[in-house]
Amino acid sequence: MILYKYLSPKRLEILQNREVAFPRLTRMNDPYEGQISWIPSEDEKKEAEKDDFQVERIQYKVHIEKTINQFGVLCLSEKLDNMLMWSHYASNHQGFLIGFDSEHDFFNTTEKEIDYDWRLTETLNTPGFGTMNPIDYRHQLLKIPTNGNYSLYDVFFAKSYHWEYEKEYRIVKNVLKVTSNYSFEERGEIMFFGFPPDAIKEIVIGLNASKKDFEVIIELAKSEFKHVRLGRIELDYDNYQLKVIWL
């Protein structure tokens, strides 16, 4: 299956350096990423509701710093012609997108979780951790008891139905305990994993890409990605939709 990464023209280095960013969940553009709703037990209910779950929120913040921030996330889409995504993520159609082969070894790794409290490292068999997995779009926040446990899957793969148009898939990798065979580098707060050229199957240039960017991508495709199918977005003048012209 080919899954797509929408990119602004400023991100041409992803092709030049062959490395892709895995930002932490807390850096995503959805303010509800990683958020949960609390269900207090009967003996805690009055106290918890009185301070609007402030104690629980502080505890959860600590949990985020220890657990959730171990991981970086790569977000892709099954759609290459989504007009809104070309506008939002590819600088008003000036950018480009990359079609990745989701079955490539790069997207099939074993990931681990570090438990700092118990000084343990556990191999994760959770869907999406080291493998591609679709987002579970929901109408309500994850609700958990204040004294209960929950799955990392529900934190990383649950999003509001408002985002359903993105048809998103994700892969989560541990950025503190890297087990990938591929190169890894941390620059500031962003983690980058190097990927092999054959992980890419398609490159599609945006409708409003500049002549300079168009030429750079064409040259890179000829020199570094000869196996890749190259296309350009054009308008379909019969319908409100985009179409791909394969070059």
C-alpha positions as CSV (number, residue, x, y, z in Angstrom):
1,M,0.0,0.0,0.0
2,I,1.3,3.5,-0.9
3,L,0.8,6.2,1.8
4,Y,1.5,9.8,1.2
5,K,3.3,12.6,3.1
6,Y,2.2,16.1,2.1
7,L,5.1,18.6,2.3
8,S,5.8,22.3,1.9
9,P,8.5,23.4,-0.7
10,K,10.7,24.2,2.3
11,R,11.0,20.5,3.0
12,L,12.8,19.5,-0.1
13,E,15.7,18.3,2.1
14,I,13.6,15.2,2.8
15,L,14.5,14.1,-0.7
16,Q,18.0,15.6,-0.7
17,N,19.0,14.0,2.6
18,R,16.6,11.1,2.5
19,E,15.4,11.5,6.1
20,V,12.0,12.1,7.5
21,A,10.8,13.8,10.7
22,F,9.2,11.9,13.6
23,P,7.9,14.7,15.9
24,R,6.6,14.0,19.3
25,L,2.8,13.8,19.8
26,T,2.8,17.1,21.8
27,R,4.1,18.9,18.7
28,M,1.1,18.0,16.5
29,N,-1.3,20.6,15.1
30,D,-4.3,19.0,16.8
31,P,-4.6,20.3,20.4
32,Y,-6.5,17.2,21.4
33,E,-3.5,14.9,20.6
34,G,-2.9,12.7,23.7
35,Q,-5.7,14.3,25.7
36,I,-8.0,12.1,27.8
37,S,-11.1,12.5,29.9
38,W,-11.2,11.4,33.5
39,I,-13.8,9.2,35.2
40,P,-13.3,9.5,39.0
41,S,-14.1,6.7,41.3
42,E,-17.0,7.3,43.8
43,D,-14.7,8.0,46.7
44,E,-12.7,10.5,44.6
45,K,-15.5,12.1,42.7
46,K,-16.3,15.1,44.9
47,E,-12.6,16.1,45.4
48,A,-11.6,15.5,41.8
49,E,-14.5,17.5,40.4
50,K,-14.0,20.3,42.9
51,D,-10.5,21.2,41.5
52,D,-11.4,20.2,37.9
53,F,-9.1,17.2,38.0
54,Q,-6.0,19.3,38.6
55,V,-4.1,16.6,40.5
56,E,-4.9,14.1,37.8
57,R,-3.8,16.5,35.0
58,I,-0.5,17.1,36.8
59,Q,0.1,13.3,37.1
60,Y,-0.8,12.8,33.5
61,K,1.7,15.6,32.5
62,V,4.4,13.6,34.3
63,H,3.3,10.5,32.5
64,I,3.6,12.3,29.2
65,E,7.1,13.4,29.9
66,K,8.2,9.8,31.0
67,T,6.2,7.7,28.5
68,I,4.5,9.5,25.6
69,N,7.5,11.7,24.8
70,Q,9.6,8.6,24.3
71,F,8.0,8.3,20.9
72,G,8.0,10.1,17.6
73,V,5.2,9.9,15.0
74,L,5.1,9.9,11.2
75,C,1.7,10.8,9.8
76,L,0.8,9.8,6.3
77,S,-2.4,9.7,4.2
78,E,-4.0,7.1,1.9
79,K,-5.1,10.0,-0.3
80,L,-2.9,11.9,-2.8
81,D,-5.5,14.2,-4.2
82,N,-7.0,15.7,-1.1
83,M,-7.6,19.4,-1.9
84,L,-7.6,20.5,1.8
85,M,-4.4,18.7,2.6
86,W,-2.6,20.2,-0.4
87,S,-3.7,23.6,1.0
88,H,-2.9,23.0,4.7
89,Y,0.2,20.8,4.5
90,A,1.8,21.7,1.2
91,S,1.7,25.5,1.3
92,N,-1.4,26.2,-0.8
93,H,-0.4,23.6,-3.4
94,Q,3.1,25.0,-3.8
95,G,4.7,21.9,-2.2
96,F,4.9,18.2,-3.1
97,L,4.1,14.8,-1.7
98,I,6.0,11.6,-1.3
99,G,4.3,8.2,-1.7
100,F,5.9,5.7,0.7
101,D,5.7,1.9,0.4
102,S,4.1,0.9,3.7
103,E,5.3,-2.7,3.3
104,H,9.0,-1.7,3.2
105,D,11.2,-2.8,6.1
106,F,11.5,0.8,7.2
107,F,7.9,0.7,8.3
108,N,8.1,-2.7,9.9
109,T,10.3,-2.6,13.0
110,T,10.2,-3.7,16.6
111,E,9.7,-0.8,19.1
112,K,10.3,-0.7,22.8
113,E,9.0,1.2,25.8
114,I,11.2,2.3,28.7
115,D,9.6,2.1,32.1
116,Y,11.7,4.5,34.2
117,D,9.9,3.7,37.4
118,W,10.8,0.0,37.2
119,R,13.9,0.4,35.1
120,L,12.6,-2.0,32.5
121,T,12.5,-2.0,28.7
122,E,9.5,-3.8,27.2
123,T,9.0,-4.8,23.6
124,L,5.7,-3.4,22.3
125,N,3.2,-5.5,20.4
126,T,0.8,-2.6,20.1
127,P,-0.5,-1.9,16.6
128,G,1.2,1.1,15.0
129,F,4.3,0.9,17.1
130,G,6.8,0.0,14.4
131,T,4.1,-0.7,11.9
132,M,1.7,1.4,9.9
133,N,-1.8,1.6,11.4
134,P,-4.9,3.7,10.5
135,I,-6.3,6.4,12.8
136,D,-9.4,5.5,14.8
137,Y,-11.7,8.5,14.4
138,R,-14.0,9.0,17.4
139,H,-16.7,11.4,18.6
140,Q,-15.6,11.4,22.2
141,L,-12.3,11.7,24.1
142,L,-10.8,8.5,25.6
143,K,-12.4,8.2,29.1
144,I,-10.4,6.4,31.8
145,P,-10.8,5.9,35.6
146,T,-8.5,8.1,37.7
147,N,-7.1,5.0,39.2
148,G,-7.1,2.9,36.0
149,N,-4.8,2.0,33.1
150,Y,-5.1,2.6,29.4
151,S,-3.4,1.5,26.2
152,L,-0.8,3.6,24.4
153,Y,-2.8,2.7,21.2
154,D,-5.7,4.8,22.5
155,V,-3.4,7.8,23.1
156,F,-1.6,7.7,19.7
157,F,-4.3,6.4,17.4
158,A,-7.5,8.1,18.5
159,K,-8.5,11.4,16.9
160,S,-11.6,13.5,16.6
161,Y,-13.9,12.7,13.7
162,H,-13.3,16.3,12.5
163,W,-10.0,15.0,11.0
164,E,-11.6,12.1,9.2
165,Y,-11.1,13.6,5.8
166,E,-7.3,13.1,6.1
167,K,-7.6,9.3,6.0
168,E,-4.5,9.2,8.2
169,Y,-2.1,6.3,8.9
170,R,0.6,6.5,11.5
171,I,3.8,4.7,12.5
172,V,5.2,5.3,16.0
173,K,8.9,4.8,16.8
174,N,10.8,5.2,20.1
175,V,13.2,8.1,19.7
176,L,15.0,7.6,23.0
177,K,15.8,3.9,22.5
178,V,16.3,3.6,18.7
179,T,16.2,0.0,17.5
180,S,15.9,0.8,13.8
181,N,18.6,-0.4,11.3
182,Y,18.4,3.0,9.6
183,S,20.2,6.2,10.5
184,F,18.8,8.5,13.2
185,E,19.6,12.1,14.2
186,E,18.1,14.5,16.7
187,R,18.1,18.2,15.8
188,G,16.6,20.4,18.5
189,E,13.3,18.9,19.4
190,I,12.8,17.1,16.1
191,M,13.9,13.5,15.5
192,F,14.8,12.4,11.9
193,F,15.1,8.8,10.6
194,G,17.0,8.2,7.5
195,F,15.2,6.0,4.9
196,P,16.5,4.1,1.9
197,P,15.5,5.4,-1.6
198,D,13.5,2.3,-2.4
199,A,11.1,3.2,0.4
200,I,9.6,5.8,-1.9
201,K,7.4,4.7,-4.8
202,E,5.9,8.0,-6.0
203,I,6.6,11.8,-5.9
204,V,3.8,14.2,-6.9
205,I,4.5,17.9,-7.5
206,G,1.9,20.5,-6.4
207,L,-0.3,22.5,-8.7
208,N,1.3,25.8,-7.7
209,A,4.9,24.6,-7.4
210,S,7.5,27.1,-8.6
211,K,9.5,26.5,-11.7
212,K,12.7,26.2,-9.6
213,D,11.2,23.7,-7.2
214,F,9.7,21.7,-10.1
215,E,13.1,21.5,-11.7
216,V,14.9,20.5,-8.4
217,I,12.4,17.6,-7.9
218,I,12.7,16.5,-11.5
219,E,16.5,16.5,-11.2
220,L,16.4,14.6,-7.9
221,A,14.0,12.0,-9.4
222,K,16.4,11.4,-12.3
223,S,19.5,11.1,-10.2
224,E,18.5,9.7,-6.8
225,F,15.0,8.1,-7.4
226,K,15.1,6.6,-10.9
227,H,12.6,3.9,-9.9
228,V,10.0,6.4,-8.6
229,R,6.8,7.3,-10.5
230,L,6.7,11.0,-10.9
231,G,3.6,13.1,-11.3
232,R,2.1,16.6,-11.2
233,I,-1.3,17.8,-9.9
234,E,-3.6,19.6,-12.2
235,L,-7.2,20.8,-12.0
236,D,-10.1,18.7,-13.3
237,Y,-12.1,21.4,-15.0
238,D,-15.2,19.2,-15.0
239,N,-15.4,18.7,-11.3
240,Y,-14.2,20.1,-8.0
241,Q,-11.3,17.7,-7.7
242,L,-7.6,17.4,-8.4
243,K,-6.1,14.9,-10.8
244,V,-2.6,13.5,-11.2
245,I,-0.7,13.7,-14.5
246,W,2.0,11.1,-14.5
247,L,5.2,12.4,-16.2
